[in-house]
Amino acid sequence: MSRTGKLCPGAGEVRYLTSLLAGAVLLPVAGGVWAAEQQGSEAAATDTVTTTTTAAASGSDSSRLDTITVEGNRLYDMLPSEQAGGYGVDAATVGTKTPAALRDIPQSISVVTREAIEDQNFDTLDQMARRTPGVRVLSNDDGRSSIYSRGYEYDEYNIDGLPSPMSSITGSVPSLSPFDRVEIMRGPSGLFNSTSEMGGIVNLVRKRPTYDFQGHVTGRYGSWDQNYVETDLSGPINADGSVRGRLVIDNSDTNGFVDHNDNKRNNFYGALDFDLDEDTTLSLAFLRQHKDITVNNGLPANRDGSLREYRRSKLFGADWNSFTSQSNDWIAELTHRFDNGGYGRLAGRYSNRNADYNYAFGAGGPNAGVDDNGNASLMGLGGKADEQSVALDASYSQPFEALGNTSEFVVGTDYKRYESEQEQGRYSALPGFRGVSVSDFSPGSVPYTDVLSDARAGAQGTNNYNDERTTLEEYGLYSKLTFRPIQDLALIAGGRVSNYRQRASVDELDSSTSDSRSDSSRFTPYGGLVYDLDDHHSLYASYSQVFNPQSSTDANNELLKPRKGEQYEAGVKGSYFNGDLNARLTAFRMYDKNRGATTASGDTDDAVALGKTRIQGAEVELTGSITDQWDVIAGYTYMDTEIKRESTAQGDGLFLLMPRNMVNLWTQYGFEGGALDGFRIGGGVTAMDGFSSSSGVDAPGYAVVDAMIGYDFTQNLSGQLNFNNILDRKYYERVGGLNTFNMYGAPASAVASLRYDF
């Protein structure tokens, strides 16, 4: 099975934006050549290390060094993006353990800075992901969406390199107020996270306490009664600043553009940093996130798969739909800088989450979707989810001199344990709500039903009750070497040995229990190279691998062997203006093997590992600050998927929801001097091809335009107006089955904000 790449009616918009984006990438490359000529005397020390050097003999090329004294990695002390400002950073920690220059990481990485987050009013990770190049969001309520890259869902998110599960069913998609920046790696990264999905890694870098007092208060109000208040305070606690603290509290509330779709979130983040001595720091942090949502699960389609015309505010569910969740994260970190330039880190994260949900939505069945008379049915779903996870990591990195150049190695060990329990039940059709008129339906007409309680009791019409418990435990040893045989070439090799244990247990309503376990060890290799063409451009290539344990069982009640994923990637990266502006052109090919498939019997407990998929594509991205006043985020993504051997229609059908072509563009410019001094303007476009679901529901492509204007009233007080979907484009941003998950994108809206900095 292969996807078709149908272009939307607005395909000309996509092609035009693609041409603009290609020009936006090529212009800085040309500028980089000019800059290289002007900076011919600049020493070509590697971006990843700081070195003390002695130049070659008089008259020789000063970029060639006679001696190198290793002092350590300058990026260990990289500035947070909130202090550096702008949209560009020159380094990242995702997939590397220790900070490395973006040009020196032979994989695709995007970094969204604090300023970019605030300019576009992103409150949650899924809001941000919708406008991030190369990332696809299957929308749900904010904080409950599914985030994809290269066709695969991100099933974890890291905080400072420490992972924990992320899923829409637990509402664990995080809010962004506690974080300085978001680092997104695309593609497998099994070296440091072997039992994860192929989409890659999302790493959220915490806001840290500061040596100087700083703080701000932000307030926003907008369409659909959106309101948001945030307080962020940071500074020293004792006289010499060796103990510092930070506190971030935010609260948001919106009615949403869909009827009854209220969404409330509040977050608390507290952090303490202790300088035990001049080289050793202990960091402690606590993060609490709470959500209270009236669920919207989308609209039914027609039985032939065509999308029906509704008003965008329509809720096909009950006004008592509910979803509440809470997550707590405790984080501890100890770092030490050694006299020999080495850097050691010991860190841990404990997370617990719980969620309760009870709601009505479009039902399936033989007449799924809206019938010829405009009728549909309502299904009920109720459940509870509890998760606990532990992640520990200890690593040591050391720059060293070899062959007259500076190289670096990282060694470490980690441990993670995920435990989850999910109890769930459903009504195939709520009593009295089979064949209701879609046109006349009112959410207030549905009597309250406790779906989970009814399913536990085996009430007539309920089905699929189960109580599932899973445990995944993994120990790992890893090592990575970045070796420079010559100054312009970095050879990167690494490996990981993992031992994982997995258990899945399911209790059914008839008191039957299925229990299965597996215990295995795996070696995960990694390799790459980076060749510096000049001071601004590098060629790179890499091979990465990952495996993903599955919870499906075969006819002998044995867990299927893990899926195996691998990726080949190559491209060119550019870095300009001291790393403030970064560009890349990437080509990739991925293979996914052993995805679980049900046999001809259709029994979910009789699965085999046979699925095989090939995904390939290309990406272009430009991110950062072109000048001190002009920032840009731009990207184009092309993806092609071929199913070599089908697994399940549901699993393989996810690839149909991934558009073949996607374009993201956002830019802002701040005026200095003259009549417009203090003003900032911004705008952007998100566009994609048409896409479809495995149920045969097709959605046309679309392009959405957003804009922003801001003004600095004083040095401390600034205001901003954000206009979203300013052309009021009516479009489906997600399609699903004939019965549900067909969801409109938000109509035109406006949000006003004020920020006061202390």
Secondary structure, 3 states (H helix, E strand, C coil): CECCCCCCCCHHHHHHHHHHHHHHHHHHHHHHHHHHHHCCCCCCCCCCCEEEEEECCCCCCCCCEEEEEEEECHHHHCCCHHHHCCCCCCEECCCCCCCEEHHHCCCCEEEECHHHHHHCCCCEHHHHHCCCCCEEEECCCCCCCEEEECCEECCEEEECCEEEECCCCCCCCCECCCEEEEEEEECCCCCCCCECCCCEEEEEEECCCCCCCEEEEEEEEEHHHEEEEEEEEEEECCCCCCEEEEEEEEEEEECCCCCCCCEEEEEEEEEEEEEEECCEEEEEEEEEEEEEECCCCCECCECCCCCCCCCCCCCCCCCCCEEEEEEEEEEEEEEEECCCCCEEEEEEEEEEEEEEEEEEEECCCCCCCECCCCEECEEEEEEEEEEEEEEEEEEEEEEEEECCEEEEEEEEEEEEEEEEEEEEEEECCCCCCCCEECCCCCHHHCCCCCHHHHHHCCCCCEEEEEEEEEEEEEEEEEEEEEEEEECCEEEEEEEEEEEEEEEEEEEECCCCEEEEEEEEEEEEEEEEEEEECCCCEEEEEEEEEEEECCCCECCCCCECCCEEEEEEEEEEEEEECCCCEEEEEEEEEEEEEEEEEECCCCCCCCEEEEEEEEEEEEEEEEEEECCCCEEEEEEEEEEEEEEEECCCHHHHHHHHHCCCEEEEEEEEEECCCCCCCCEEEEEEEEEECCEECCCCCEECCEEEEEEEEEEECCCCEEEEEEEECCCCCCCEEECCCCCCCEEECCCCEEEEEEEEEC
